[in-house]
């Protein structure tokens, strides 16, 4: 089974990620929440955890927006 991961947005706060190449691997980082990953070929390792409080706040905001959109779609139907 092949699994593709496209790290373009942070999975914790959906902000753009920074990428740096050094010594055969990439360092992928989020300047917003502080999470960092080291990428070697097809192996991705989290180096630094995100700011969990910030990530939780963003998750609540996203959940509220999804709820609003679902509610708006239900009203129209």
Backbone bond lengths (Angstrom), bond angles and torsions (degrees), N, CA, C in turn:
res aa  C-N    CA-C-N  psi(-1)  N-CA   C-N-CA  omega(-1)  CA-C   N-CA-C  phi
1 X - - - 1.442 - - 1.530 108.47 -
2 X 1.307 115.98 133.72 1.456 121.47 177.88 1.514 109.02 -107.32
3 X 1.309 115.52 131.17 1.459 121.34 179.47 1.522 108.24 -121.43
4 X 1.313 116.51 126.79 1.453 120.97 179.53 1.519 109.52 -105.74
5 X 1.311 116.36 134.75 1.457 122.18 175.70 1.521 107.01 -121.06
6 X 1.314 115.82 127.51 1.453 120.77 179.00 1.523 107.90 -112.05
7 X 1.317 116.42 97.12 1.460 120.45 -178.89 1.528 109.75 -86.12
8 X 1.311 116.17 83.58 1.459 120.71 174.73 1.521 110.51 -110.12
9 X 1.339 115.92 -29.13 1.463 121.66 176.59 1.518 108.84 -122.01
10 X 1.300 116.58 144.98 1.458 121.54 178.78 1.529 109.47 -63.90
11 X 1.327 118.29 130.33 1.465 120.07 179.16 1.524 113.33 -70.73
12 X 1.326 117.51 -12.33 1.459 120.73 -178.41 1.522 113.44 -94.53
13 X 1.349 117.55 -34.02 1.464 118.54 -178.08 1.529 113.92 -136.83
14 X 1.328 117.22 6.64 1.469 123.83 175.52 1.531 113.60 59.96
15 X 1.316 117.37 26.97 1.470 121.59 175.81 1.529 108.81 -93.03
16 X 1.334 116.93 159.20 1.461 121.09 177.66 1.525 110.74 -61.83
17 X 1.340 115.26 145.81 1.460 121.04 179.72 1.524 111.09 -101.51
18 X 1.318 115.73 151.00 1.465 123.18 174.27 1.524 107.78 -97.48
19 X 1.340 117.11 144.89 1.457 121.37 178.99 1.522 109.62 -129.42
20 X 1.328 115.68 133.20 1.467 121.46 176.17 1.517 107.92 -131.09
21 X 1.335 117.14 135.56 1.458 121.69 178.09 1.516 108.91 -104.26
22 X 1.341 115.90 129.63 1.460 119.65 179.98 1.520 109.93 -156.50
23 X 1.305 117.46 125.82 1.453 122.19 172.69 1.517 115.48 60.37
24 X 1.314 118.43 35.91 1.458 120.81 176.83 1.508 114.98 88.77
25 X 1.314 118.13 4.22 1.465 119.94 178.67 1.528 109.58 -142.06
26 X 1.313 114.65 161.89 1.458 121.33 176.37 1.518 109.34 -103.00
27 X 1.317 116.33 142.93 1.451 121.79 168.00 1.521 105.44 -108.15
28 X 1.325 115.80 116.73 1.459 122.42 180.00 1.515 106.51 -107.22
29 X 1.330 117.02 128.64 1.459 119.51 -175.50 1.522 111.33 -141.23
30 X 1.324 114.48 154.80 1.458 122.33 176.01 1.524 107.47 -111.32
31 X 1.326 116.28 115.99 1.462 119.29 -179.01 1.522 111.92 -73.64
32 X 1.330 117.50 -13.61 1.466 120.91 -178.89 1.530 111.49 -82.40
33 X 1.352 117.52 -53.18 1.470 119.84 -176.18 1.528 113.26 -102.12
34 X 1.350 117.62 -11.31 1.454 120.71 176.46 1.518 115.87 89.25
35 X 1.327 118.68 -0.83 1.465 120.68 179.31 1.528 109.99 -67.55
36 X 1.350 116.19 144.65 1.461 121.57 178.11 1.521 109.81 -137.97
37 X 1.344 115.42 142.88 1.451 122.28 176.84 1.516 108.55 -129.35
38 X 1.332 115.97 146.48 1.451 122.00 173.26 1.523 106.53 -109.66
39 X 1.332 116.54 129.27 1.461 121.44 -174.86 1.522 109.03 -117.75
40 X 1.353 116.32 119.95 1.466 123.96 175.42 1.524 106.83 -120.07
41 X 1.323 117.18 111.38 1.467 121.68 -178.30 1.525 109.95 49.87
42 X 1.328 118.42 -107.48 1.471 120.30 -179.67 1.528 112.57 -109.46
43 X 1.312 117.85 16.28 1.459 122.25 177.96 1.529 109.07 -106.33
44 X 1.326 116.20 125.25 1.466 121.55 179.27 1.524 108.24 -118.34
45 X 1.319 116.66 121.80 1.458 122.11 179.96 1.523 109.56 -119.26
46 X 1.330 116.45 131.12 1.462 118.48 175.12 1.520 108.21 -77.85
47 X 1.321 116.46 124.55 1.459 123.11 -178.36 1.523 110.32 -92.94
48 X 1.329 116.00 -42.41 1.458 121.73 -177.36 1.519 109.33 -131.12
49 X 1.324 116.42 130.90 1.462 120.70 176.29 1.522 109.85 -69.35
50 X 1.339 115.96 155.26 1.463 118.65 176.00 1.520 110.94 -76.04
51 X 1.292 116.11 171.32 1.459 121.58 168.66 1.528 105.11 -72.90
52 X 1.330 116.94 101.85 1.468 121.24 -172.01 1.521 112.60 -63.27
53 X 1.321 118.15 -33.91 1.471 120.26 178.26 1.525 110.41 -63.69
54 X 1.311 116.68 -43.64 1.456 121.21 178.39 1.528 110.29 -64.95
55 X 1.325 117.02 -44.00 1.461 120.74 179.76 1.527 111.19 -61.60
56 X 1.324 117.45 -38.67 1.462 121.11 178.66 1.528 110.95 -66.78
57 X 1.331 117.02 -40.71 1.468 120.50 177.75 1.528 110.75 -60.59
58 X 1.321 116.47 -43.21 1.461 120.81 179.56 1.524 110.19 -65.33
59 X 1.331 117.70 -40.66 1.467 120.92 178.91 1.521 111.15 -61.03
60 X 1.319 117.75 -39.37 1.468 121.65 178.39 1.527 109.99 -64.87
61 X 1.317 117.37 -44.16 1.470 121.17 179.47 1.525 110.51 -62.23
62 X 1.327 117.02 -44.94 1.465 121.00 179.56 1.521 110.39 -62.84
63 X 1.325 117.95 -43.42 1.464 121.23 179.26 1.529 110.99 -61.78
64 X 1.322 117.16 -40.04 1.467 120.76 178.01 1.521 110.82 -63.53
65 X 1.318 117.24 -43.05 1.470 120.70 -179.78 1.526 111.19 -65.90
66 X 1.315 117.03 -40.18 1.465 120.20 177.41 1.519 109.63 -63.25
67 X 1.332 116.90 -42.98 1.462 121.14 177.75 1.516 111.83 -60.06
68 X 1.331 117.29 -42.26 1.463 121.59 178.33 1.524 110.91 -63.33
69 X 1.325 116.88 -42.87 1.463 120.04 -179.84 1.522 110.89 -65.97
70 X 1.327 117.31 -41.50 1.463 119.99 177.75 1.519 110.68 -63.10
71 X 1.313 116.23 -40.33 1.462 120.95 178.85 1.528 110.48 -64.19
72 X 1.315 117.37 -43.46 1.467 121.33 178.60 1.524 111.57 -64.14
73 X 1.328 117.45 -39.64 1.464 120.99 178.83 1.518 111.35 -68.07
74 X 1.335 117.90 -33.87 1.459 121.97 179.18 1.524 110.29 -69.66
75 X 1.317 117.28 -39.46 1.465 121.93 -179.38 1.529 110.29 -64.98
76 X 1.326 118.07 -39.38 1.468 122.39 -178.89 1.520 112.48 -69.81
77 X 1.312 117.22 -31.36 1.468 120.83 -174.12 1.486 113.83 -75.92
